[in-house]
Amino acid sequence: MQEKALFAISNGLYVLSAKDGDGWAGSLVDAVSQVCAAPCLIMVSCMNTGRTKECIEKSGEFSLSVLPRGVDPFVIANFGYQSSRDVQKWNNVPKAEINGLMYLPDALAKIRARVVNKLVYTGSTVFIAEVVDAFDAKDGEPLTYKEYRDGLKEQVSAAFKAYKAGQAAGKASCPAPEKRWTCKVCGYAYDGDVPFEKLPDDWRCPLCGVGKDMFELQ
Ligand SMILES: Cc1cc2nc3c(=O)[nH]c(=O)nc-3n(C[C@H](O)[C@H](O)[C@H](O)COP(=O)(O)O)c2cc1C
């Protein structure tokens, strides 16, 4: 089978999202299509290993944010290159919660759908879903999967590398927790304005009353 021949089927790119406990899972998908006009049904194909797929199964509904041309490449990396199991992806991008589901505010269009059927295959699960709402359509062009393959992919990889490097640098520069003079008897940690060394010799622990000699730097 020629991959190139299958790539002749045109797809867009979307952020698919579903409720995940107190937060929201989200993943990048291209396998989305309208399959029926009346009733208005769409399908989305989710890899069985994804967290978003699990959350759609649990909640029975999902949102789609249609990506416009010119979208920040990091949005694609954020949702497509890491799992909601490891990262709160929605904390990394602008977001808009609408009736309990999450969307990208600048999406070309927003769609809310309720699952009515599912087909389970070895690698993926196909959800057939009724469109509950399709709204906030903007002027502009939808981003295509072809555009991603034809060059945008490099920018997305670069954005992801920069994000990972930023995370690593953040961790490296994180200051070590400051040591404090702590009472060996009761655990009280001194946090007064006068440096501990300059406290008078008869200073006592305000909690248990032992002297300065019972304190150590921890
Ligand atoms: C360009 C592109 C297209 C993708 N299309 C799909 C898709 O149609 N279905 C799918 O399940 N995953 C697709 N993925 C992979 C998921 O976005 C990726 O596995 C993600 O990390 C899953 O996140 P989750 O575990 O939070 O659900 C695509 C990824 C990229 C980069």
The ligand as a Gaussian input file, in Angstrom:
#p B3LYP/6-31G(d) Opt

LIG

0 1
 C       -0.107000      15.580000      12.911000
 C       -0.647000      14.622000      13.918000
 C       -1.845000      13.985000      13.679000
 C       -2.374000      13.083000      14.621000
 N       -3.571000      12.474000      14.369000
 C       -4.115000      11.646000      15.306000
 C       -5.408000      11.075000      15.115000
 O       -6.083000      11.301000      14.124000
 N       -5.884000      10.257000      16.112000
 C       -5.170000       9.998000      17.254000
 O       -5.649000       9.258000      18.127000
 N       -3.950000      10.524000      17.443000
 C       -3.413000      11.353000      16.514000
 N       -2.180000      11.920000      16.714000
 C       -1.405000      11.533000      17.915000
 C       -1.893000      12.169000      19.207000
 O       -2.075000      13.549000      19.073000
 C       -0.839000      11.881000      20.302000
 O       -0.662000      10.498000      20.433000
 C       -1.158000      12.514000      21.638000
 O        0.019000      12.494000      22.417000
 C       -2.259000      11.784000      22.415000
 O       -2.450000      12.469000      23.622000
 P       -3.359000      11.930000      24.820000
 O       -2.686000      10.715000      25.403000
 O       -3.363000      13.079000      25.775000
 O       -4.701000      11.608000      24.263000
 C       -1.656000      12.831000      15.805000
 C       -0.447000      13.493000      16.070000
 C        0.047000      14.384000      15.144000
 C        1.338000      15.103000      15.436000

